[in-house]
Amino acid sequence: MDSRSRRPVRRALAMCCLLLAVAALVPVDGAAAARARRAAIQGTTKDASFQRLNELAGAITRFRERLAADPTNTQVLNKLNLALAEYDSISAALGGDQSSPDQSQPAAPGSDPLGGPIVPPNCVAGPAGSGSNVTPVAIPDSGGPVATSTIVVAGAGPYLYDVTMVTNITHTFPGDLDMTLQSPAGTIVTFSSDNGGTNDNCFAGTTWNDDVNPGGQVPYTSNDGVVGDHLYGIGVLATPLAPEEAFTAFVGEDPNGTWTITIDDDAAGDTGTLNSWSLNIETLAAAPVNAAPVTVANMTPVAIPDSGGPVATSTIVIAGAGTFLCDVDMFTNISHTFPGDLDMTLQSPAGTIVTFSSDNAGTNDNAFGGTTWNDDANPGGQVPYVNNDGLVSDHLYAVGVPVANLAPEEPFGAFIGEDPNGTWTITIDDDAAGDTGTLNSWSLSVVTCMCMVAGPGCTLTCPADITTTAADLNGAVVTFAPTAANCVNVQCTPPSGSTFPVGTTVVTCTGEDDVPNATRGTVVTTYSSGNIAVPLPDVASMTPQVINVADMGTVLDVDLRIRLNHTFDNDLDITLTGPNAVTIDVSSDNGGSGDNYGSGANDCSGTPTVFDDEAATGIASGVAPFAGSFIPEVGLSAFDGIPAAGNWTLNIADDLGGDVGTLFCYELVITRDIVVGGGGSSCQFNVNVTIPFDSCCIDDASGDIFRQVVASVPSTSPLYGYWEYEVAATAEIFAGIGNHVAYRPGLSIIIDDNDDPAVFCHAEIDFPRRKCRVQVRDITTGRNFVLRDRNINNNMCAVTPPPM
């Protein structure tokens, strides 16, 4: 019988039934049964309640093993359901505490000394940020206010890269505590929620960092170094620990400003003190450039055996990515009738092992049947809370409802800096009998990064102007080579070796800076407003919301994501203005009386409406709350080709009375073409191509003969031979009639009037010396050549060619 058939029984039982049946549930001694009754009826000591949780956890395991062997045993089934219900009830009364790992079992190896963060290629570490607060702050008992303390960081670099925190917390029941760290940008990370159980003062000197547990492969009972799976001891300091939610969520923010630690005690009976805490923040001098994600999937189903069987494994090989990993996202499609049985890890090619979920989601079938795991999935969630959607260990699950986005139980930030190329392995262990499942498919998306570094600068020097002679009107082949220093991708237009036409051609050469190991090509970056709550007033415009993009590069594509609530979407006009001051109508008066753009959490972890030129459906055809991707009313392609850097401004106007709303988050996904270095260099020069001519001018008694002889051309050329024009001598003012014209294709004779070939030599041209001229034009190039009778008194050829 599967877990689905057990749930109606489990959920229908009331507490009164539990109290009557508690003694029969678990084979424990009379004292233990008495403690359980007192804990349930009188709310006595938490120690007793916690002990009861441990007893029930063991009993649940035994009942499920018996039920797996005998599925029709309704007596065992009923006891299992009662035990589960009591466990859930006591856990809720303790603020969500879970049973401690069985300390009689060995812990998985894992905890490793902290090392400094590895800096991406070409990147330079910026000034570190640090601070401490040694003023003690009391942690009130449940029902009291939260305890808060702040540290102001100043003088750090602009790009946060790694966070290490140390806490000195004394408390007689640390399992009561939900604790968060909030950055100046407003991002909130839960570093521990209901961990440590009854083990006094286990966080009294704990170092918290994403990288502290590089091992811990399933199957294991406990996993030292991971806060949710650590093997705690009373009065024994637990350090170092990987936080329950990744500090990687802070990466990329400006760390300068006020950081806040918040501690909530969610169960009565114990108090404590935040004695002191400190932060150490590593930064980069400039933001690295992310390469385009490399995504690979494995679609081969793998069975997940029941407890006692082998672990399920599946692999993905990443190839062709960069060598410095900066971000990992994973997608899982897992079907299982009791996901709370599952301990799941992801192992990198370097051997680092991260537990992304251990015994989460309880009885909620198929909770991970379509989940994207991402360290940034839950930027909010301030204590006090009962649940914290988006964090795998605190999410409010439902039967048969896959969770779309979850932050893993151990940070994927542990993989940062590794080479992602190679074999990645997912491993799943079912640690309790009675249910099975399947890893239907999974995929990985890895992003590598490095910094752009300006080199010494490209210096490009072009040759001097080049003059050459063509054999004919087809032009001449010309070769050349500019001198380049610290340059790459040197290109000239037209290129060397081209055939240049007769005349003058301007050649332009360009080159880029030669920067070793620099990133080139296309990168995709998401820019977020962060969690905001901007009012959308009635019949008015909201306060414009600006995202400043500091990254260089040319825009190739822009997508816009919006998460907002409004009670009448048709009132809203949404526009986006780029750094080039162009404003795009994204959506105007769509959605009718429907509510909201996007759904889910009222922050950036909610499901947004995506505006994407490549979507299949126009926004005007969508239905509120516009789930999925839509083509905006005016294409965002209007921004293609502009520099990405600058202010991008979202504005939303309500143009009809009666409804208001709130903008919670907006994000830009910008694809950029990266130009490396300091802009490169360019230069220009001229290539002059001429045609050779010889000139001879002849005079005889019959008149003036103007003759131009073309030399040094092959006989197949249209110019081969000569041009000749004769003018008969008369007694008049040299009003001659041409009696002979010879010219080749592509040439024409230009004369002084429209008469059929004739030349007029006017008296003003020095009548006594009888000078005259004929102009010849090369039709193809448009160049003119002038033929002159230099001196009719002799028949000598002129040495100097006629002007061209």
Secondary structure as the mmCIF struct_conf table of DSSP 4:
data_model
#
loop_
_struct_conf.conf_type_id
_struct_conf.id
_struct_conf.beg_label_comp_id
_struct_conf.beg_label_asym_id
_struct_conf.beg_label_seq_id
_struct_conf.end_label_comp_id
_struct_conf.end_label_asym_id
_struct_conf.end_label_seq_id
HELX_RH_AL_P HELX_RH_AL_P1 SER A 3 ALA A 12
HELX_RH_AL_P HELX_RH_AL_P2 MET A 15 LEU A 25
BEND BEND1 VAL A 26 VAL A 26
HELX_RH_AL_P HELX_RH_AL_P3 GLY A 30 ILE A 41
TURN_TY1_P TURN_TY1_P1 GLN A 42 GLN A 42
HELX_RH_AL_P HELX_RH_AL_P4 LYS A 46 ALA A 69
TURN_TY1_P TURN_TY1_P2 PRO A 71 THR A 72
HELX_RH_AL_P HELX_RH_AL_P5 THR A 74 ALA A 93
TURN_TY1_P TURN_TY1_P3 LEU A 94 GLY A 95
BEND BEND2 GLY A 96 GLY A 96
HELX_LH_PP_P HELX_LH_PP_P1 SER A 99 PRO A 101
TURN_TY1_P TURN_TY1_P4 GLN A 103 SER A 104
BEND BEND3 GLN A 105 GLN A 105
HELX_LH_PP_P HELX_LH_PP_P2 PRO A 106 PRO A 106
STRN STRN1 ALA A 107 ALA A 108
BEND BEND4 PRO A 109 PRO A 109
HELX_LH_PP_P HELX_LH_PP_P3 GLY A 116 PRO A 120
TURN_TY1_P TURN_TY1_P5 PRO A 121 ASN A 122
STRN STRN2 ALA A 125 ALA A 125
STRN STRN3 GLY A 129 ASN A 133
STRN STRN4 VAL A 137 ILE A 139
HELX_LH_PP_P HELX_LH_PP_P4 PRO A 140 ASP A 141
TURN_TY1_P TURN_TY1_P6 SER A 142 GLY A 143
BEND BEND5 GLY A 144 GLY A 144
HELX_LH_PP_P HELX_LH_PP_P5 PRO A 145 VAL A 146
STRN STRN5 ALA A 147 VAL A 153
BEND BEND6 GLY A 155 GLY A 155
BEND BEND7 PRO A 158 PRO A 158
STRN STRN6 TYR A 159 HIS A 171
BEND BEND8 THR A 172 THR A 172
HELX_RH_3T_P HELX_RH_3T_P1 PRO A 174 ASP A 176
STRN STRN7 LEU A 177 GLN A 182
TURN_TY1_P TURN_TY1_P7 PRO A 184 ALA A 185
STRN STRN8 ILE A 188 SER A 193
BEND BEND9 ASP A 194 ASP A 194
BEND BEND10 GLY A 196 GLY A 196
TURN_TY1_P TURN_TY1_P8 GLY A 197 THR A 198
TURN_TY1_P TURN_TY1_P9 ASP A 200 PHE A 203
STRN STRN9 ALA A 204 TRP A 208
TURN_TY1_P TURN_TY1_P10 ASP A 210 ASP A 211
BEND BEND11 VAL A 212 VAL A 212
HELX_LH_PP_P HELX_LH_PP_P6 GLN A 217 GLN A 217
BEND BEND12 VAL A 218 PRO A 219
BEND BEND13 THR A 221 THR A 221
STRN STRN10 SER A 222 ASN A 223
TURN_TY1_P TURN_TY1_P11 ASP A 224 GLY A 225
STRN STRN11 VAL A 226 VAL A 226
TURN_TY1_P TURN_TY1_P12 VAL A 227 ASP A 229
TURN_TY1_P TURN_TY1_P13 ILE A 234 GLY A 235
BEND BEND14 PRO A 240 PRO A 240
STRN STRN12 LEU A 241 ALA A 242
BEND BEND15 GLU A 244 GLU A 245
HELX_RH_3T_P HELX_RH_3T_P2 PHE A 247 PHE A 250
TURN_TY1_P TURN_TY1_P14 VAL A 251 GLY A 252
BEND BEND16 GLU A 253 GLU A 253
STRN STRN13 GLY A 257 ASP A 265
BEND BEND17 ALA A 267 ALA A 267
TURN_TY1_P TURN_TY1_P15 ALA A 268 GLY A 269
STRN STRN14 GLY A 272 LEU A 284
BEND BEND18 ALA A 285 ALA A 286
HELX_LH_PP_P HELX_LH_PP_P7 ALA A 287 PRO A 288
STRN STRN15 VAL A 289 ASN A 290
HELX_LH_PP_P HELX_LH_PP_P8 ALA A 291 PRO A 293
STRN STRN16 VAL A 294 ASN A 298
STRN STRN17 VAL A 302 ILE A 304
HELX_LH_PP_P HELX_LH_PP_P9 PRO A 305 ASP A 306
TURN_TY1_P TURN_TY1_P16 SER A 307 GLY A 308
BEND BEND19 GLY A 309 GLY A 309
HELX_LH_PP_P HELX_LH_PP_P10 PRO A 310 VAL A 311
STRN STRN18 ALA A 312 ILE A 318
BEND BEND20 GLY A 320 GLY A 320
BEND BEND21 THR A 323 PHE A 324
STRN STRN19 LEU A 325 HIS A 336
BEND BEND22 THR A 337 THR A 337
HELX_RH_3T_P HELX_RH_3T_P3 PRO A 339 ASP A 341
STRN STRN20 LEU A 342 GLN A 347
TURN_TY1_P TURN_TY1_P17 PRO A 349 ALA A 350
STRN STRN21 ILE A 353 SER A 358
BEND BEND23 ASP A 359 ASP A 359
BEND BEND24 ALA A 361 ALA A 361
TURN_TY1_P TURN_TY1_P18 GLY A 362 THR A 363
TURN_TY1_P TURN_TY1_P19 ASP A 365 PHE A 368
STRN STRN22 GLY A 369 TRP A 373
TURN_TY1_P TURN_TY1_P20 ASP A 375 ASP A 376
BEND BEND25 ALA A 377 ALA A 377
BEND BEND26 PRO A 379 PRO A 379
HELX_LH_PP_P HELX_LH_PP_P11 GLN A 382 GLN A 382
BEND BEND27 VAL A 383 PRO A 384
BEND BEND28 VAL A 386 VAL A 386
TURN_TY1_P TURN_TY1_P21 ASP A 389 GLY A 390
STRN STRN23 LEU A 391 LEU A 391
TURN_TY1_P TURN_TY1_P22 VAL A 392 ASP A 394
TURN_TY1_P TURN_TY1_P23 VAL A 399 GLY A 400
BEND BEND29 ALA A 404 ALA A 404
STRN STRN24 ASN A 405 LEU A 406
STRN STRN25 ALA A 407 ALA A 407
BEND BEND30 GLU A 409 GLU A 410
HELX_RH_3T_P HELX_RH_3T_P4 PHE A 412 PHE A 415
TURN_TY1_P TURN_TY1_P24 ILE A 416 GLY A 417
BEND BEND31 GLU A 418 GLU A 418
STRN STRN26 GLY A 422 ASP A 430
BEND BEND32 ALA A 432 ALA A 432
TURN_TY1_P TURN_TY1_P25 ALA A 433 GLY A 434
STRN STRN27 GLY A 437 MET A 450
BEND BEND33 PRO A 456 PRO A 456
STRN STRN28 THR A 459 THR A 461
HELX_LH_PP_P HELX_LH_PP_P12 CYS A 462 ASP A 465
STRN STRN29 ILE A 466 THR A 469
BEND BEND34 ALA A 471 ASP A 472
TURN_TY1_P TURN_TY1_P26 LEU A 473 ASN A 474
STRN STRN30 ALA A 476 VAL A 477
STRN STRN31 THR A 483 ALA A 485
BEND BEND35 ASN A 486 ASN A 486
STRN STRN32 CYS A 487 THR A 493
BEND BEND36 PRO A 494 PRO A 494
HELX_LH_PP_P HELX_LH_PP_P13 PRO A 495 PRO A 495
TURN_TY1_P TURN_TY1_P27 SER A 496 GLY A 497
HELX_LH_PP_P HELX_LH_PP_P14 SER A 498 SER A 498
STRN STRN33 THR A 499 PHE A 500
HELX_LH_PP_P HELX_LH_PP_P15 PRO A 501 PRO A 501
BEND BEND37 VAL A 502 VAL A 502
STRN STRN34 GLY A 503 ASP A 513
TURN_TY1_P TURN_TY1_P28 PRO A 516 ASN A 517
STRN STRN35 GLY A 521 SER A 528
BEND BEND38 ASN A 531 ASN A 531
STRN STRN36 VAL A 534 LEU A 536
TURN_TY1_P TURN_TY1_P29 ASP A 538 VAL A 539
BEND BEND39 ALA A 540 ALA A 540
STRN STRN37 SER A 541 SER A 541
HELX_LH_PP_P HELX_LH_PP_P16 MET A 542 PRO A 544
STRN STRN38 GLN A 545 VAL A 549
BEND BEND40 GLY A 553 GLY A 553
STRN STRN39 THR A 554 HIS A 566
BEND BEND41 THR A 567 THR A 567
HELX_RH_3T_P HELX_RH_3T_P5 ASP A 569 ASP A 571
STRN STRN40 LEU A 572 THR A 577
TURN_TY1_P TURN_TY1_P30 PRO A 579 ASN A 580
BEND BEND42 ALA A 581 ALA A 581
STRN STRN41 THR A 583 SER A 588
BEND BEND43 ASP A 589 ASP A 589
BEND BEND44 GLY A 591 GLY A 591
TURN_TY1_P TURN_TY1_P31 GLY A 592 SER A 593
STRN STRN42 TYR A 597 TYR A 597
BEND BEND45 GLY A 598 GLY A 598
STRN STRN43 SER A 599 SER A 599
BEND BEND46 GLY A 600 ASP A 603
TURN_TY1_P TURN_TY1_P32 CYS A 604 SER A 605
BEND BEND47 GLY A 606 GLY A 606
STRN STRN44 THR A 607 THR A 607
STRN STRN45 THR A 609 PHE A 611
TURN_TY1_P TURN_TY1_P33 ASP A 613 GLU A 614
BEND BEND48 ALA A 616 THR A 617
STRN STRN46 GLY A 618 GLY A 618
HELX_RH_3T_P HELX_RH_3T_P6 ILE A 619 SER A 621
TURN_TY1_P TURN_TY1_P34 ALA A 624 PRO A 625
STRN STRN47 GLY A 628 PHE A 630
STRN STRN48 ILE A 631 ILE A 631
BEND BEND49 GLU A 633 VAL A 634
HELX_RH_3T_P HELX_RH_3T_P7 LEU A 636 PHE A 639
TURN_TY1_P TURN_TY1_P35 ASP A 640 GLY A 641
BEND BEND50 ILE A 642 ILE A 642
STRN STRN49 PRO A 643 PRO A 643
BEND BEND51 ALA A 644 ALA A 644
STRN STRN50 GLY A 646 ASP A 654
BEND BEND52 LEU A 656 LEU A 656
TURN_TY1_P TURN_TY1_P36 GLY A 657 GLY A 658
STRN STRN51 GLY A 661 ILE A 674
TURN_TY1_P TURN_TY1_P37 GLY A 677 GLY A 678
STRN STRN52 SER A 681 THR A 690
STRN STRN53 ASP A 694 ASP A 700
TURN_TY1_P TURN_TY1_P38 ALA A 701 SER A 702
STRN STRN54 GLY A 703 VAL A 710
BEND BEND53 SER A 712 SER A 712
TURN_TY1_P TURN_TY1_P39 SER A 715 THR A 716
BEND BEND54 SER A 717 SER A 717
TURN_TY1_P TURN_TY1_P40 PRO A 718 LEU A 719
STRN STRN55 GLY A 721 ALA A 728
BEND BEND55 ALA A 731 PHE A 734
STRN STRN56 ALA A 735 ALA A 742
TURN_TY1_P TURN_TY1_P41 PRO A 745 GLY A 746
STRN STRN57 LEU A 747 ILE A 750
BEND BEND56 ASP A 752 PRO A 757
STRN STRN58 ALA A 758 PHE A 760
HELX_RH_3T_P HELX_RH_3T_P8 ALA A 763 ILE A 765
TURN_TY1_P TURN_TY1_P42 ASP A 766 ASP A 766
HELX_RH_3T_P HELX_RH_3T_P9 PHE A 767 ARG A 769
TURN_TY1_P TURN_TY1_P43 ARG A 770 ARG A 770
STRN STRN59 ARG A 773 ASP A 778
TURN_TY1_P TURN_TY1_P44 ILE A 779 THR A 781
STRN STRN60 ASN A 784 ARG A 788
TURN_TY1_P TURN_TY1_P45 ILE A 792 ASN A 793
HELX_LH_PP_P HELX_LH_PP_P17 MET A 796 ALA A 798
BEND BEND57 VAL A 799 THR A 800
HELX_LH_PP_P HELX_LH_PP_P18 PRO A 801 PRO A 803
#
